[in-house]
Amino acid sequence: MIAIAKQNDVLINEQITCPEVMVIGPNGEKMGVKKIEDARTLASYAGLDLVQLNNDPKNPVCKILDYNKYRYEKQKKEKEAKKKQREQNLELKEYRLSVTIDVGDFETKLRNAKSYLEKGHKIKVSVRFKGRQIAHSELGKDVIMRFANRLDDVSLIEQMPKLEGRSMSLLLAPKK
């Protein structure tokens, strides 16, 4: 089997230039240090590829395996790692409300926040005060607390509302 490796990927078959390599068989058994021609011959008899696993010129390690399957498994692992990383980054979502929020907007944000909490993520609810609204910060607190009270069946208040500059925020965590 002849496969072509990418520039930044591992070396396979004829791309390996080291005179001697440590060979690992298709079942994971160590076959010892062999000349590169012998290792390629072993791989071709098995109908597989010779893949260099490390880039160390002193002690190169090669394994006899199906390169396409190896590359597929590697891509699958990378995709899974990216998915987990994405899930970690989405831990906290912010919902911005207004002191003068309409009922329809409030219900829509409430519905979205509820589904997000059910997935197991935290949410931050904030109200930004514009102009002279800061003089009536209790109205913003009422909006935030109404939002939190409507979600109390799926969430717990992790941090009570606090005023930071021109915005007030509250942190909600999902119930276990």
C-alpha positions in Angstrom: 0.0 0.0 0.0 1.4 3.4 -0.9 0.0 6.5 0.7 1.3 10.0 0.6 1.7 12.0 3.8 1.1 15.7 4.2 3.9 18.2 4.8 3.3 18.5 8.6 2.2 14.9 9.1 4.2 11.8 9.9 6.7 10.2 7.5 5.7 7.0 5.8 7.2 4.3 3.7 9.8 5.8 1.3 9.8 9.2 3.0 11.7 7.7 6.0 15.4 8.4 5.5 17.0 7.0 8.7 19.3 4.0 8.0 18.1 2.0 11.0 14.8 2.2 12.9 13.1 0.5 15.9 10.2 -1.5 14.5 6.9 -2.1 16.2 4.7 -4.8 14.6 1.0 -4.4 13.7 -0.1 -6.0 17.0 2.2 -3.7 19.1 5.0 -6.2 19.6 8.6 -4.9 19.5 10.5 -6.4 16.6 13.8 -4.7 17.4 16.2 -2.4 15.5 16.2 -3.1 11.8 17.6 -1.6 8.6 15.0 0.6 6.8 14.9 -1.7 3.8 14.0 -4.7 6.0 11.4 -2.7 7.8 9.8 -1.6 4.5 9.8 -5.3 3.3 8.1 -6.4 6.5 5.4 -3.8 6.0 4.8 -4.6 2.4 4.5 -8.4 3.2 1.9 -7.5 5.8 0.1 -5.3 3.2 0.5 -2.3 5.5 2.5 0.9 5.7 5.7 1.8 7.7 4.9 4.9 9.7 7.5 6.9 11.7 5.9 7.8 15.0 8.6 10.2 16.3 10.9 12.7 14.7 14.0 11.8 16.7 16.9 11.2 14.3 18.9 9.3 16.9 16.3 6.7 17.9 13.5 6.7 15.2 10.5 4.5 16.1 8.4 3.1 13.2 5.2 1.1 13.4 3.7 -1.2 10.8 0.1 -0.2 10.4 -2.6 1.0 8.0 -1.8 4.6 7.4 -5.3 5.7 6.3 -6.8 4.1 9.4 -4.2 5.8 11.6 -4.9 9.2 10.0 -8.7 8.7 10.4 -8.3 7.8 14.1 -6.0 10.8 14.6 -8.5 13.2 13.0 -11.3 11.7 15.1 -9.4 12.3 18.3 -8.6 15.9 17.3 -12.3 16.5 16.4 -13.4 15.2 19.8 -10.8 17.3 21.6 -12.0 20.4 19.8 -15.6 19.5 20.8 -14.7 19.2 24.4 -12.8 22.5 24.3 -15.8 24.2 22.7 -18.0 22.8 25.5 -15.7 24.3 28.1 -15.7 27.7 26.5 -19.5 27.8 26.5 -19.7 27.4 30.3 -20.9 30.9 30.9 -23.4 32.8 28.7 -24.6 36.3 29.3 -28.2 37.5 28.9 -28.6 41.3 28.8 -31.9 42.7 29.9 -33.1 46.2 30.0 -35.0 48.1 32.7 -37.7 48.7 30.1 -37.7 45.2 28.6 -41.0 44.1 26.9 -42.9 41.0 27.9 -42.1 39.2 24.6 -38.4 39.8 24.7 -38.3 38.8 28.4 -40.1 35.5 27.6 -37.8 34.7 24.7 -34.7 35.3 26.7 -36.1 33.3 29.6 -36.8 30.4 27.3 -33.3 30.5 25.8 -31.7 30.7 29.2 -33.8 27.8 30.5 -32.6 25.5 27.7 -29.0 26.6 28.3 -29.3 25.9 32.0 -30.8 22.5 31.3 -27.6 21.6 29.3 -25.7 22.2 32.5 -24.1 25.6 31.8 -24.1 28.7 34.0 -25.6 32.0 32.9 -25.0 35.6 33.8 -28.0 37.9 33.7 -27.2 41.6 33.5 -29.0 44.9 33.2 -27.2 47.9 31.7 -28.5 51.3 32.9 -28.7 54.1 30.3 -28.7 57.8 31.1 -30.6 58.6 34.3 -31.9 55.0 34.8 -28.9 54.5 37.2 -30.8 56.7 39.7 -33.4 53.9 39.9 -31.2 50.8 40.2 -33.9 49.1 42.2 -35.9 48.7 38.9 -33.0 46.8 37.3 -32.7 44.6 40.4 -36.5 43.9 40.1 -36.1 42.8 36.5 -33.1 40.5 37.3 -34.8 39.0 40.3 -38.0 38.4 38.3 -35.8 36.6 35.7 -34.1 34.5 38.4 -37.4 33.6 40.1 -38.9 32.4 36.8 -35.9 30.1 36.4 -35.7 28.8 40.0 -37.0 25.4 39.0 -33.9 24.7 37.0 -31.3 27.0 38.6 -29.8 28.3 41.8 -28.6 31.8 42.4 -24.8 31.6 42.7 -24.1 35.3 43.1 -26.7 37.9 44.1 -27.2 41.0 42.0 -24.5 43.5 42.4 -23.9 46.9 40.8 -20.7 47.3 38.9 -20.4 50.7 37.2 -23.5 51.2 35.0 -24.5 47.5 35.0 -26.0 45.1 37.5 -25.4 41.4 37.2 -26.5 38.1 38.7 -25.0 34.6 38.3 -27.2 31.5 37.9 -26.0 27.9 38.1 -28.0 24.9 37.0 -29.5 22.6 39.7 -27.9 19.2 39.8 
